[in-house]
Amino acid sequence: MRYAIKKPLLSLAFVLVLLSAIALGGCGSVPNGGASDSPAEESLKPADISGYWIVSEADGISLDDTLELGMFSALQFDENGGLKLITHLKDSKVEREGTYEIDGKSLYINIPEAEEQSAGAISISFKAVENAEATIDGDTLTTNGISTKGGETVANKSTDEQYQEYVDRVVALGPKKLAVGETGTINLATFTIDSLSYVDEVYPSDTSGFYSYYTHQDGKSYLLARVTYTNIGTEYALPGYATEASFEIAGNKYSGKIEIDAGPRFGSNYRVEAKDTATVAIYCLVPDSVKDSGETKLTWSIPTDQQYMNTYYRSTFPHDDFVITM
């Protein structure tokens, strides 16, 4: 049996790189000394930069790369010297507010240090940004200087409609919501949530002879989901190892165990062959004091790449999340 713990290392790295890189793409206070004495081009105006700027590249990481993770970032400028650095991660959003000033064709950004924020399973801390310079050429904003990797950040001006299209695109990659009795589908599997309930003991489907089960523990109950799972992939799958589950009850979180009901016994190491169907048990043990104390939901993460369905789950693998509410 395995306790699956979410370790979003790759996603966290992407977010941190992007947020630090985007900070480069802000604007800032006019440096001491004022503007140049040479006859410069006409200065930027707030109206020239107001609106959304979608980050197309940051420290060598492209927009396409981040979209695959269900994430993108943008800067939003208003006409009163205010700005936001925004990162969308699936159905979560992190915003950081700051100010900007214009000096000729350059922008200077200042953003105060911020407390830790969360986006889904990721928590991010922010350092202050001071007088970070960015330049604008047409609809392209370019900046470097304060990135953690010293690289370049590029952002492109966007309409409100284009920005919303990106939001809708990453939100669609967020958790898919199901109710008991409903069926979920990915490219490698279909499954139906047959039940989600509290039980004192967990029994396998065949108790006619010798069988193994999970016994009652004083002061505790099992929260158990039974799932009919069909492997529609082309190779065998190991749902007990290759997927991950967690439960949340009134804000209290518990790691889930995932096992195949093999008749008289359970096991995480049982295979589901291609095009075969099996019963999956997903459960956790919780104190009775938590039982029925508030909203109860199960989150089940299933890889969407065949090669990851017969190995140990990692949150950096491409996957779909399903949320089942009791």
N, C-alpha and C positions, 0 to 999 in steps of 0.2 A: 504494500500500500504506500502511496506517495502523497506527501503534502506539497501541493503546487503553490509556489509563491511568485508573484509577479515581479520581474526584474527588467524594467523598461530602459535598459542601458543605452541601446542604440537610439531610441526615440528621444531620450533625455539629451544625448549628445547633439542630435540634430536641433532640438529646441534651443539649447544653450548657445550653439554656434549661430543659429539664426537670430536670436534675440540680441546677442552682442554685435553681430554684423549689421543688423537693421539699425541699431543705435547709430552706426556710422552714417546711415542714410538719413539722419535727421538734419536739423538746422540749428544754428546756435547764435549766441550773442556776438555782437560786433566786437572784434578784438581791439585792444587799445591801439591807438595810432590812426584810426579812421580809415577812410577809403583812399584808394590810390590817387596820385596826382595826375596820372595819364588819362587821356580822354577815353574812358572805358565805354563799353557798350551800355545800352540802356539798362538800368537796374531792374531786377525782378520785382514784381509786385505780389502781395499776398494772393490776389485773385489768380495769378499765374500758377500757383502751386496748390491752391485749396482743393481738397478732395482726396481720393484714394490713390496710392501708389503701391502697386503689387511688386513684391520682391521677386525678381526673376533669377537672381543668383547671389549667393552669399558664401564667401570663402570657398568657392569652387563647387558648392552644392546648388544644383539647379532647382527651379520650380517643379519640374517634372519629378525629380527625386523626392521632394517633400510631399507632393501630391500622392505619390504611391503609399506614403505613410498616413495619408488622410490629414495632411497639414499644409498650411501656407501662411505667409506673413505679409503684412501691409503697413504702410504709414498712412495716417490720415491727418491732413493739415486743415486748420480753419483759417479764416481771414483776420483773426485777432491775435495771432502769435502763439496759438496753442496747437499741440499735436498729440497724437496717440500712436504708440507702437503696438500693433495688434498681431497676435498669433492665434490662429484657429487650429485646434487639434481635434478632428472629428466633431463631436458635438460639444466640445469645451472651448472656451475662449479666455485668453490672457490679455489684458490691456495695461499699458503703462503710459502715464501722461507726462508731458513735458512742455517746453516752450521753444520757440525759435525766433531768430531775428535775421534780417536780410542785410547783406553788405554787397552791393553791386550784383554780380551774377552768382554769388555764393550764399549759402545758408549756414547758420550756426545753431547747433542744438544743445539744450541743457535739459537734463532729466535728473531729478533727485533720486537718491538711493531708495529702493522700494523693499517692502517686506516680502516675505516668501508668498508666492501665489501657486495655486494648483490648477493643472489642466488634466482632467482625467486622473490617471495614475501617476502623473508627473508633478513634482514640486520644484519650483524654480525661484532662485534668489537673484536679485538685481543689484549691481553696483551703480554708483552715480556716473552720469555722462556729463562732461563739461566742455563746452565750446567745440563740439565735434563738427568739422566742416564737411559740407557736401556741395557739389556743383550740379547744375541742371543744364542739359543741352536738349532743347526741344521737349520731348516727352520722356526723356531718360534722366534719371537721377543717379549719380555715381559718387561713391565715397569710400575712403579707407582711412586708417589711422588709429582706431581704437578697437578693432576686432581682436578677439583673443588669438587669432592666427595671423593677424596683420594683413589679411587678404582684402579683396575688393567686394563691395556690395553694390548691386545694380537693382534699381527699381524702375518700373514703367508706369506712367500715368494711366489711370483706369477710370471708367465711368462707374457710377453707382450700380448700374445693371451688371457690368462685368464683375465687379466685386461680389455682388450677391450670387452670381453664377458659381464663383469659386467657393463661397460659403456653402451653397447647396450641395456642391460636389463632395466636399469633405464631410459634411454632416451625413450624407448618404452612406459614408463608410463607417459611421458610428454604430453603436449597438442597435441590433434589430430586436424589436419588442414582440414577445409572444405571450399568449395566455395558455393556461393548462387546456389541453385538448387540441391546440393548434400545431401546425407543422412548419418547421424551418427547413430551408434549403440552401445549400452552397454547391459549388461545382463538384465536390467530392462526396457529399452525403445528403440524405434527407432524414429527418427525425421528427417524431411526434412526442410531445410532452404528455405522457399518459396520466401522471399524477404528481402532485407536490403537496406533501403533508407531513405533520409530526407523527412519529411512531415511537413506541417504547423499545422495540426490537426490530432488526432488519433481517428478514428471511429471504432465502432464494426462492425461485419459482417451483422447484421440485423438492418437496419435503416428505416424499413417500418412503424413502429409505434413510440411509445415512446422509446427513447434510451438515453444513456449517452455517452459522448465523452470528449476528452481532447482538450481544445480550444487553439487557437493560442495565443502566447505571443509575444509582440513586441520585436524585436531584437533577437529572439531565434527561434530555429527549433527543432523538434523531430527527433532523429535518431531511426528508428523503424525497428525491425526484426519481420516478421511473420513466425511462425513455425508450421508445422503439427506434432503433438506429439502423439505417440501411446504407451500406457502403456502395456508392455509385461510381467510385473511382476505379482505376484499372489495376491496382495493386492492393495487397492486404493493408488493413489499418489497425492501429493499436490505440483506440480511444482512451484507454486507461492511462497511457503515458503521453500520448501525442496531443491531448487536449487539456484544458485547464478550467477549473470551476471555482467559484467563490460565492458565498452567501452573505447577505446583509439583512439584518433584522433590526429595525428602528435605529439605524446608524451603526450598529455593532457588526463587525466583519469577521467572517470565519472562512478558513480555507476548506475547500470541498475535496472529497475523495471520489474518484471515478473508477468504477469497476464493471466488468461484464458479468451479468448473471448467467452462469454456465450450467444451470439446472440445479444440482445439489450444492453448489458452492459459488463464491464470488472470486474474481481475480482481475488485477490490473493488466496482467500479461497475456490475456486471451486475445487472439486475433479475430478480426472480422474480415473474412475473405472478400475479394471483389464481387460485388453484386449480391452479397449475402446480408442477412438481417440478424440483429442481435438485440437483446434487452440490456440496457445500460442503467446502472444504479449510481446516482450522484447524491452524496449525503455529507452531513457534518453533525457533530455532537455539540449541543448547546445547553447552557443552564436553563432550568425550568423558569427561572426568573425573567428570562429574555423571551421565552416562548409567547407568541401572540401579543408582543408588546408594541407592535407598530408595523409599518410597511415591511413586507418580507419579499425578497427577490433573490433569484439565482442568476448569476452571470456565467455563461459557458463560452469559452473561446476555442475555436476550431480552425486549424490551419487550412489555407486555401491552395497550398502547393503540395502535390502528391508526395514529393520526397520527404516532407515533414510529418506525414501521417504514420510513419513507423519508426519514430525516434522520440526522444524526450522533448517536451514542449518548451519553447522559449518565446517570450513575448515579442522578440524582434523578428520572428517568422511572420510572413504575411498571413493574416487570419481574419476571420469575422467573429464579432461578439454578438451573442444573443442574450437578452435579458428577459427572464420569465418571472412574472409577478404573481404572488400567491393571492 
